[in-house]
Amino acid sequence: MLDLITTYWPFVLGLAATGVISGIAAGLLGIGGGAIIVPALAAALALMGYDSDVVQHVAVGTSLAIIIPTGIASARAHDKRGAVDREVLKLWAPIIVASTLIGGLMAGLYSGNVLRVVFGVMALFIAANILLPFQERLMGHLGGSALTHRISAAVVGYISALMGVGGGSLSVPTLHAFGATMHKAVGTGAAIGVFIAFSGTLGFIISGWSIEGRPPLSLGYINIPALVLIGVAAALCAPLGAALAHRLQQRTLKLTFAAFLTFVGLNMLWKVFVG
């Protein structure tokens, strides 16, 4: 019994701490949490001594699984307020499911460093887009035809699967550029995130099914203790971050989020290219 406690207690504490940090940050910054959970969980697993080429896959896959319940709650709340565009969702959903599943299945073919590069580069892109919304201007020039919606869905789904995020940082400005009001873009983006999370989780379960070196009690690349502990801790701590957010100006929050993403992105790339 003492051996079990000694072996798993640091693991449990590390996951709980990850949930607390991600919950506060998610409430503070108004995001789904994937951008927080992935680097935090990957760092926690690495500190606990797990294979560096596996921890990024587990962090990404588990993050997608954690997004499922929070995404459903968010999407339902937006739908009750009429903020989910069902016609746009019909265009995006089938492509999102396919592209995210492909991303999850292909993740097993990529090394941990490849996933770190994808996360790092996209984190820097999203940070820059927060400060200078060039994505919205670019997508606005393309127009919101059915074809551009489907192409955008394919790109957002695939990248989101490899990053372990719900895709809101990419889908919301895209939908807004295509003519949706910001409320509709956010609400529809939340619903899209549910499809991303479900499909991506399935892909990571399958692709990681027989991989060795995973943390204990993992279903493919989805770590069940992390799913439960981080999910519960994040849900409990998110109101603390939200309360703090109301004391700060929106510009301060945007700059904080952009600075955080820049730090995380550069740190991911540093680990790959410098070590």
Long-range contacts (C-beta under 8 A, 24 or more apart in sequence): 8-216, 10-48, 11-48, 11-215, 11-216, 11-225, 12-225, 12-229, 14-44, 14-45, 14-47, 14-48, 15-41, 15-44, 15-225, 15-226, 15-229, 15-230, 15-233, 16-229, 16-230, 16-233, 17-44, 18-44, 18-226, 18-229, 18-230, 18-233, 19-229, 19-230, 19-231, 19-232, 19-233, 19-234, 19-237, 20-233, 20-234, 20-237, 22-230, 22-233, 22-234, 23-233, 23-234, 23-235, 23-236, 23-237, 23-238, 23-240, 23-241, 24-237, 24-238, 24-240, 24-241, 24-244, 25-241, 25-260, 26-234, 26-238, 26-241, 27-237, 27-238, 27-239, 27-240, 27-241, 27-242, 27-243, 27-244, 27-245, 28-241, 28-242, 28-244, 28-245, 28-248, 28-253, 28-256, 29-241, 29-245, 29-253, 29-256, 29-257, 29-260, 30-245, 30-253, 31-168, 31-169, 31-257, 32-67, 32-70, 32-71, 32-74, 32-165, 32-166, 32-168, 32-193, 33-63, 33-66, 33-67, 33-70, 33-234, 34-63, 34-64, 34-66, 34-67, 34-163, 34-164, 34-165, 34-166, 35-123, 35-126, 35-163, 35-165, 35-169, 35-260, 35-261, 35-264, 37-62, 37-63, 37-66, 37-164, 37-230, 37-234, 38-63, 38-119, 38-163, 38-164, 38-165, 39-119, 39-264, 39-267, 39-268, 41-226, 41-230, 45-215, 48-215, 50-213, 50-214, 50-215, 51-213, 52-112, 53-111, 53-112, 53-113, 53-213, 54-112, 54-211, 54-213, 54-214, 55-112, 56-112, 56-115, 56-116, 56-119, 57-107, 57-108, 57-112, 57-115, 57-204, 57-207, 57-208, 57-211, 57-221, 58-208, 58-214, 58-215, 58-218, 58-221, 58-222, 58-223, 58-226, 59-164, 60-107, 60-115, 60-119, 60-161, 60-162, 60-163, 60-164, 60-204, 60-221, 61-104, 61-107, 61-164, 61-200, 61-201, 61-204, 61-205, 61-208, 61-220, 61-221, 61-222, 61-223, 62-164, 62-221, 62-222, 62-223, 62-226, 62-227, 62-230, 63-164, 63-165, 64-104, 64-161, 64-164, 64-196, 64-197, 64-200, 64-201, 64-204, 65-197, 65-201, 65-204, 65-222, 65-227, 66-226, 66-227, 66-230, 66-231, 66-234, 67-165, 67-166, 67-193, 67-194, 67-196, 67-197, 68-194, 68-197, 68-198, 68-201, 69-231, 70-231, 70-234, 70-235, 71-166, 71-190, 71-193, 71-194, 71-197, 72-194, 74-190, 74-193, 75-187, 75-190, 75-191, 75-193, 75-194, 78-186, 78-187, 78-188, 78-190, 78-191, 79-187, 79-191, 81-183, 81-187, 83-183, 83-184, 83-186, 83-187, 83-188, 84-184, 84-187, 84-188, 84-190, 84-191, 85-175, 85-180, 85-184, 85-187, 85-188, 88-149, 88-175, 88-178, 88-180, 88-188, 89-188, 89-191, 89-192, 91-146, 91-149, 91-150, 91-153, 92-149, 92-150, 92-152, 92-153, 92-171, 92-188, 92-192, 92-195, 93-192, 93-195, 95-150, 95-153, 95-154, 95-157, 96-153, 96-156, 96-157, 96-167, 96-192, 96-195, 96-196, 96-199, 97-157, 97-195, 97-198, 97-199, 98-154, 98-157, 98-199, 99-153, 99-154, 99-155, 99-156, 99-157, 99-158, 99-161, 100-157, 100-158, 100-160, 100-161, 100-195, 100-196, 100-199, 100-200, 100-203, 101-161, 101-199, 101-200, 101-202, 101-203, 102-158, 102-161, 102-203, 103-157, 103-158, 103-159, 103-160, 103-161, 103-162, 103-200, 103-203, 104-161, 104-199, 104-200, 104-201, 104-202, 104-203, 104-204, 104-206, 104-207, 105-203, 105-206, 105-207, 106-203, 106-207, 107-161, 107-162, 107-203, 107-204, 107-207, 107-208, 107-221, 108-207, 108-208, 108-211, 108-221, 109-207, 110-162, 113-271, 113-272, 115-162, 116-268, 116-269, 116-271, 116-272, 117-268, 117-269, 117-272, 118-159, 118-162, 118-163, 119-162, 119-163, 119-164, 119-264, 119-265, 119-268, 120-264, 120-265, 120-266, 120-267, 120-268, 120-269, 120-272, 121-265, 121-269, 122-159, 122-163, 122-265, 123-261, 123-262, 123-264, 123-265, 123-268, 124-261, 124-262, 124-265, 124-266, 126-169, 126-170, 126-261, 127-257, 127-258, 127-259, 127-261, 127-262, 127-265, 128-258, 129-169, 129-173, 130-254, 130-257, 130-258, 130-261, 131-254, 131-255, 131-258, 133-173, 135-170, 135-173, 135-174, 135-177, 136-173, 136-174, 136-176, 136-177, 137-177, 138-177, 139-173, 139-174, 139-177, 139-178, 140-177, 140-178, 143-178, 144-177, 144-178, 144-179, 148-178, 149-178, 152-178, 153-192, 156-192, 156-196, 157-195, 157-196, 157-199, 160-196, 160-200, 161-196, 161-199, 161-200, 161-203, 161-204, 164-200, 165-196, 166-190, 166-192, 166-193, 166-194, 166-196, 166-197, 167-192, 167-193, 167-196, 168-192, 168-193
